[in-house]
Amino acid sequence: MKIINLTPHIINEVTTGTSYPLSGTIARVSSESEVVANINGIDIYSVSFGEVEGLPESQPDTIYIVSGLVLSACHNRTDLLAPGELVRDINGNPIGCKGFRK
């Protein structure tokens, strides 16, 4: 099975020690922000999400790693995975994930 990373980050799956390099394509959900209020000089935004962009068509024997937001927006796709539980180093910096979620 071919696994292609469509996120803007190298994905390190720590259970197996496998790294998934950047593919050069990023799948994203479009969004629009609108200022809806201002509290103590701080703008408060409402964000609305739109279409998924940059997601290739399904291919035989191919799985795509995408963000959790893209995964949530694509209920009809069975070929998508998002990184699983985040793993951090002793300083709290993200270093990888444990498995993937569907």
N, CA, C and O of each residue as an XYZ file, in Angstrom:
408
protein
N       0.841     -1.179      0.000
C       0.000      0.000      0.000
C       0.886      1.242      0.000
O       1.806      1.354      0.810
N       0.612      2.158     -0.895
C       1.347      3.418     -0.981
C       0.675      4.418     -0.035
O      -0.548      4.557     -0.049
N       1.473      5.116      0.788
C       0.955      6.127      1.712
C       1.595      7.463      1.360
O       2.818      7.599      1.366
N       0.747      8.455      1.050
C       1.206      9.772      0.611
C       0.788     10.820      1.639
O      -0.381     10.901      2.016
N       1.749     11.616      2.085
C       1.521     12.661      3.076
C       1.075     13.946      2.382
O       1.843     14.546      1.630
N      -0.167     14.367      2.634
C      -0.695     15.604      2.057
C      -0.790     16.717      3.099
O      -1.584     17.645      2.940
N       0.011     16.634      4.163
C       0.051     17.692      5.173
C       1.289     18.555      4.933
O       2.159     18.175      4.150
N       1.380     19.715      5.598
C       2.574     20.556      5.438
C       3.717     20.191      6.383
O       4.666     20.960      6.537
N       3.628     19.010      7.021
C       4.641     18.578      7.989
C       5.100     17.158      7.686
O       4.319     16.342      7.196
N       6.356     16.863      7.973
C       6.795     15.473      7.947
C       6.037     14.758      9.055
O       5.955     15.270     10.171
N       5.491     13.603      8.775
C       4.742     12.834      9.769
C       5.621     11.690     10.248
O       6.016     10.829      9.461
N       5.928     11.683     11.549
C       6.717     10.619     12.167
C       5.773      9.748     12.988
O       5.225     10.196     13.996
N       5.585      8.508     12.556
C       4.760      7.565     13.309
C       5.708      6.841     14.249
O       6.538      6.046     13.809
N       5.586      7.118     15.563
C       6.601      6.680     16.517
C       6.531      5.196     16.864
O       7.539      4.621     17.276
N       5.385      4.570     16.711
C       5.266      3.149     17.039
C       6.154      2.293     16.146
O       6.798      1.354     16.615
N       6.185      2.623     14.856
C       6.990      1.858     13.898
C       8.298      2.555     13.548
O       9.202      1.942     12.979
N       8.399      3.853     13.892
C       9.583      4.624     13.517
C       9.576      5.037     12.057
O      10.616      5.390     11.501
N       8.413      4.993     11.441
C       8.298      5.343     10.022
C       8.025      6.831      9.864
O       7.182      7.390     10.565
N       8.739      7.474      8.940
C       8.509      8.877      8.618
C       7.908      8.978      7.226
O       8.297      8.259      6.306
N       6.954      9.886      7.096
C       6.296     10.120      5.818
C       6.668     11.531      5.369
O       6.191     12.508      5.946
N       7.516     11.646      4.344
C       7.997     12.960      3.901
C       6.887     13.770      3.239
O       5.816     13.256      2.915
N       7.178     15.043      3.053
C       6.246     15.918      2.349
C       6.112     15.456      0.906
O       7.095     15.065      0.275
N       4.900     15.503      0.394
C       4.675     15.076     -0.985
C       4.758     16.234     -1.968
O       4.881     16.024     -3.174
N       4.691     17.462     -1.446
C       4.658     18.623     -2.330
C       3.244     19.105     -2.594
O       3.051     20.177     -3.168
N       2.250     18.323     -2.181
C       0.845     18.697     -2.305
C       0.259     18.774     -0.907
O       0.518     17.907     -0.072
N      -0.531     19.810     -0.649
C      -1.168     19.962      0.658
C      -2.675     20.021      0.464
O      -3.184     20.857     -0.283
N      -3.383     19.127      1.140
C      -4.844     19.151      1.136
C      -5.299     20.062      2.272
O      -4.869     19.896      3.413
N      -6.159     21.014      1.964
C      -6.644     21.977      2.962
C      -8.141     22.192      2.801
O      -8.717     21.925      1.746
N      -8.752     22.678      3.865
C     -10.140     23.109      3.805
C     -10.110     24.629      3.702
O      -9.500     25.299      4.536
N     -10.762     25.170      2.692
C     -10.784     26.625      2.549
C     -11.572     27.231      3.715
O     -12.450     26.590      4.291
N     -11.237     28.472      4.043
C     -11.938     29.135      5.141
C     -12.018     30.631      4.888
O     -11.205     31.208      4.165
N     -13.022     31.240      5.504
C     -13.180     32.684      5.463
C     -13.402     33.169      6.884
O     -14.181     32.589      7.640
N     -12.705     34.243      7.237
C     -12.836     34.829      8.563
C     -13.518     36.174      8.460
O     -13.308     36.921      7.504
N     -14.341     36.479      9.455
C     -15.039     37.756      9.504
C     -15.012     38.253     10.945
O     -15.303     37.505     11.878
N     -14.660     39.522     11.112
C     -14.684     40.110     12.451
C     -16.142     40.257     12.871
O     -16.939     40.874     12.166
N     -16.486     39.684     14.029
C     -17.873     39.731     14.508
C     -18.019     40.538     15.792
O     -19.131     40.865     16.206
N     -16.893     40.856     16.418
C     -16.940     41.636     17.648
C     -15.541     42.148     17.952
O     -14.561     41.770     17.311
N     -15.481     43.017     18.949
C     -14.207     43.507     19.434
C     -14.332     43.631     20.946
O     -15.205     44.332     21.458
N     -13.448     42.940     21.646
C     -13.481     42.967     23.105
C     -12.145     43.511     23.585
O     -11.094     42.923     23.327
N     -12.194     44.640     24.287
C     -10.987     45.270     24.825
C      -9.907     45.474     23.765
O      -8.720     45.299     24.043
N     -10.316     45.844     22.553
C      -9.362     46.104     21.478
C      -8.914     44.863     20.716
O      -8.065     44.950     19.830
N      -9.483     43.702     21.058
C      -9.116     42.445     20.400
C     -10.242     42.032     19.467
O     -11.383     41.865     19.897
N      -9.918     41.865     18.181
C     -10.930     41.413     17.222
C     -11.316     39.968     17.501
O     -10.461     39.125     17.775
N     -12.606     39.696     17.430
C     -13.153     38.349     17.582
C     -13.681     37.934     16.211
O     -14.467     38.652     15.592
N     -13.240     36.771     15.748
C     -13.567     36.323     14.394
C     -14.540     35.147     14.405
O     -14.550     34.328     15.324
N     -15.334     35.093     13.381
C     -16.139     33.917     13.069
C     -15.519     33.306     11.817
O     -15.258     34.013     10.844
N     -15.287     32.010     11.840
C     -14.669     31.339     10.701
C     -15.676     30.378     10.093
O     -16.306     29.596     10.805
N     -15.826     30.438      8.782
C     -16.668     29.468      8.085
C     -15.785     28.662      7.143
O     -14.922     29.205      6.454
N     -16.019     27.363      7.129
C     -15.202     26.459      6.324
C     -15.925     26.109      5.041
O     -17.150     25.986      5.009
N     -15.146     25.952      3.983
C     -15.708     25.677      2.666
C     -15.263     24.343      2.111
O     -15.325     23.317      2.787
N     -14.819     24.374      0.878
C     -14.458     23.174      0.137
C     -13.042     22.701      0.465
O     -12.191     23.479      0.896
N     -12.816     21.418      0.251
C     -11.478     20.854      0.386
C     -10.721     21.136     -0.908
O     -11.241     20.948     -2.008
N      -9.489     21.589     -0.748
C      -8.638     21.912     -1.896
C      -7.377     21.058     -1.842
O      -6.878     20.754     -0.759
N      -6.868     20.676     -2.993
C      -5.594     19.962     -3.071
C      -5.661     18.476     -2.788
O      -4.623     17.832     -2.635
N      -6.859     17.918     -2.715
C      -7.006     16.486     -2.431
C      -7.160     15.726     -3.749
O      -8.135     15.929     -4.472
N      -6.201     14.853     -4.062
C      -6.300     14.088     -5.308
C      -7.476     13.111     -5.280
O      -8.004     12.777     -4.219
N      -7.864     12.671     -6.453
C      -8.886     11.617     -6.560
C      -8.336     10.332     -5.958
O      -7.122     10.136     -5.894
N      -9.225      9.466     -5.522
C      -8.817      8.157     -4.998
C      -8.035      7.396     -6.060
O      -8.349      7.460     -7.249
N      -7.009      6.675     -5.612
C      -6.196      5.841     -6.490
C      -6.122      4.440     -5.885
O      -6.120      4.306     -4.661
N      -6.061      3.399     -6.704
C      -5.944      2.038     -6.171
C      -4.692      1.887     -5.300
O      -3.629      2.419     -5.620
N      -4.837      1.162     -4.213
C      -3.717      0.844     -3.315
C      -2.978      2.076     -2.806
O      -1.766      2.032     -2.599
N      -3.709      3.186     -2.601
C      -3.103      4.426     -2.119
C      -3.915      4.993     -0.966
O      -5.141      5.087     -1.028
N      -3.196      5.370      0.094
C      -3.779      6.029      1.256
C      -3.154      7.412      1.348
O      -1.959      7.575      1.104
N      -3.961      8.408      1.699
C      -3.468      9.767      1.864
C      -3.533     10.162      3.337
O      -4.555      9.957      3.992
N      -2.437     10.732      3.860
C      -2.432     11.304      5.197
C      -2.834     12.766      5.058
O      -2.214     13.519      4.307
N      -3.874     13.162      5.786
C      -4.404     14.523      5.727
C      -4.600     15.053      7.147
O      -4.460     14.306      8.115
N      -4.917     16.313      7.267
C      -5.204     16.890      8.584
C      -6.535     16.353      9.102
O      -7.349     15.830      8.341
N      -6.739     16.490     10.397
C      -8.011     16.090     10.992
C      -9.177     16.863     10.411
O     -10.267     16.310     10.259
N      -8.973     18.140     10.080
C     -10.033     18.959      9.499
C     -10.429     18.443      8.115
O     -11.615     18.358      7.798
N      -9.443     18.103      7.300
C      -9.741     17.541      5.969
C     -10.455     16.206      6.122
O     -11.436     15.943      5.426
N      -9.972     15.364      7.024
C     -10.609     14.065      7.260
C     -12.074     14.250      7.642
O     -12.937     13.535      7.133
N     -12.367     15.199      8.531
C     -13.739     15.455      8.972
C     -14.629     15.949      7.842
O     -15.831     15.684      7.831
N     -14.037     16.667      6.891
C     -14.809     17.230      5.786
C     -15.072     16.228      4.667
O     -15.853     16.508      3.757
N     -14.428     15.061      4.725
C     -14.504     14.094      3.621
C     -15.071     12.758      4.100
O     -14.398     11.731      4.020
N     -16.288     12.772      4.589
C     -16.915     11.562      5.132
C     -17.036     10.434      4.105
O     -17.058      9.260      4.474
N     -17.115     10.782      2.835
C     -17.323      9.784      1.781
C     -16.034      9.102      1.323
O     -16.092      8.151      0.544
N     -14.882      9.563      1.785
C     -13.608      8.990      1.332
C     -13.129      7.930      2.322
O     -13.098      8.163      3.530
N     -12.760      6.776      1.801
C     -12.256      5.688      2.641
C     -10.741      5.552      2.558
O     -10.159      4.666      3.184
N     -10.104      6.427      1.788
C      -8.655      6.340      1.561
C      -7.872      7.418      2.305
O      -6.739      7.726      1.936
N      -8.475      7.998      3.363
C      -7.828      9.075      4.100
C      -7.549      8.668      5.539
O      -8.356      7.986      6.171
N      -6.397      9.095      6.051
C      -6.028      8.915      7.451
C      -5.505     10.246      7.972
O      -4.928     11.032      7.220
N      -5.708     10.496      9.264
C      -5.130     11.663      9.925
C      -4.198     11.164     11.021
O      -4.402     10.072     11.552
N      -3.178     11.946     11.367
C      -2.276     11.516     12.430
C      -3.042     11.204     13.720
O      -4.011     11.879     14.068
N      -2.581     10.169     14.413
C      -3.196      9.770     15.673
C      -2.695     10.629     16.823
O      -2.330     11.790     16.641
N      -2.686     10.035     18.012
C      -2.312     10.754     19.229
C      -0.942     11.427     19.083
O       0.033     10.790     18.684
N      -0.881     12.716     19.409
C       0.352     13.482     19.322
C       1.344     13.026     20.390
O       0.970     12.811     21.542
N       2.598     12.881     20.003
C       3.675     12.507     20.927
C       4.617     13.697     21.031
O       5.006     14.286     20.022
N       4.984     14.049     22.278
C       5.866     15.197     22.516
C       7.162     14.744     23.184
O       7.199     13.715     23.858
N       8.231     15.534     22.986
C       9.489     15.255     23.681
C       9.420     15.806     25.105
O       8.386     16.335     25.512
N      10.498     15.688     25.857
C      10.476     16.108     27.262
C      10.294     17.613     27.434
O       9.948     18.076     28.521
N      10.525     18.377     26.370
C      10.325     19.828     26.406
C       8.942     20.242     25.918
O       8.629     21.431     25.860
N       8.113     19.253     25.566
C       6.760     19.553     25.096
C       6.634     19.812     23.615
O       5.557     20.172     23.140
N       7.715     19.637     22.875
C       7.667     19.854     21.426
C       7.118     18.618     20.722
O       7.499     17.499     21.067
N       6.229     18.796     19.737
C       5.703     17.644     19.006
C       6.818     16.934     18.241
O       7.630     17.579     17.577
N       6.854     15.602     18.336
C       7.869     14.826     17.611
C       7.255     13.756     16.721
O       7.964     13.143     15.923
N       5.963     13.520     16.841
C       5.347     12.500     16.017
C       3.955     12.152     16.496
O       3.345     12.877     17.283
N       3.468     11.026     16.004
C       2.131     10.563     16.381
C       2.169      9.058     16.629
O       3.062      8.350     16.163
N       1.173      8.595     17.377
C       0.982      7.162     17.592
C      -0.152      6.730     16.677
O      -1.320      7.018     16.935
N       0.203      6.044     15.620
C      -0.808      5.531     14.708
C      -1.528      6.621     13.948
O      -1.104      7.776     13.915
N      -2.621      6.223     13.343
C      -3.453      7.126     12.540
C      -4.910      6.902     12.897
O      -5.268      5.870     13.465
N      -5.748      7.873     12.563
C      -7.189      7.717     12.776
C      -7.930      7.821     11.463
O      -7.478      8.476     10.524
N      -9.049      7.180     11.413
C      -9.844      7.099     10.202
C     -11.137      7.841     10.389
O     -11.957      7.893      9.472
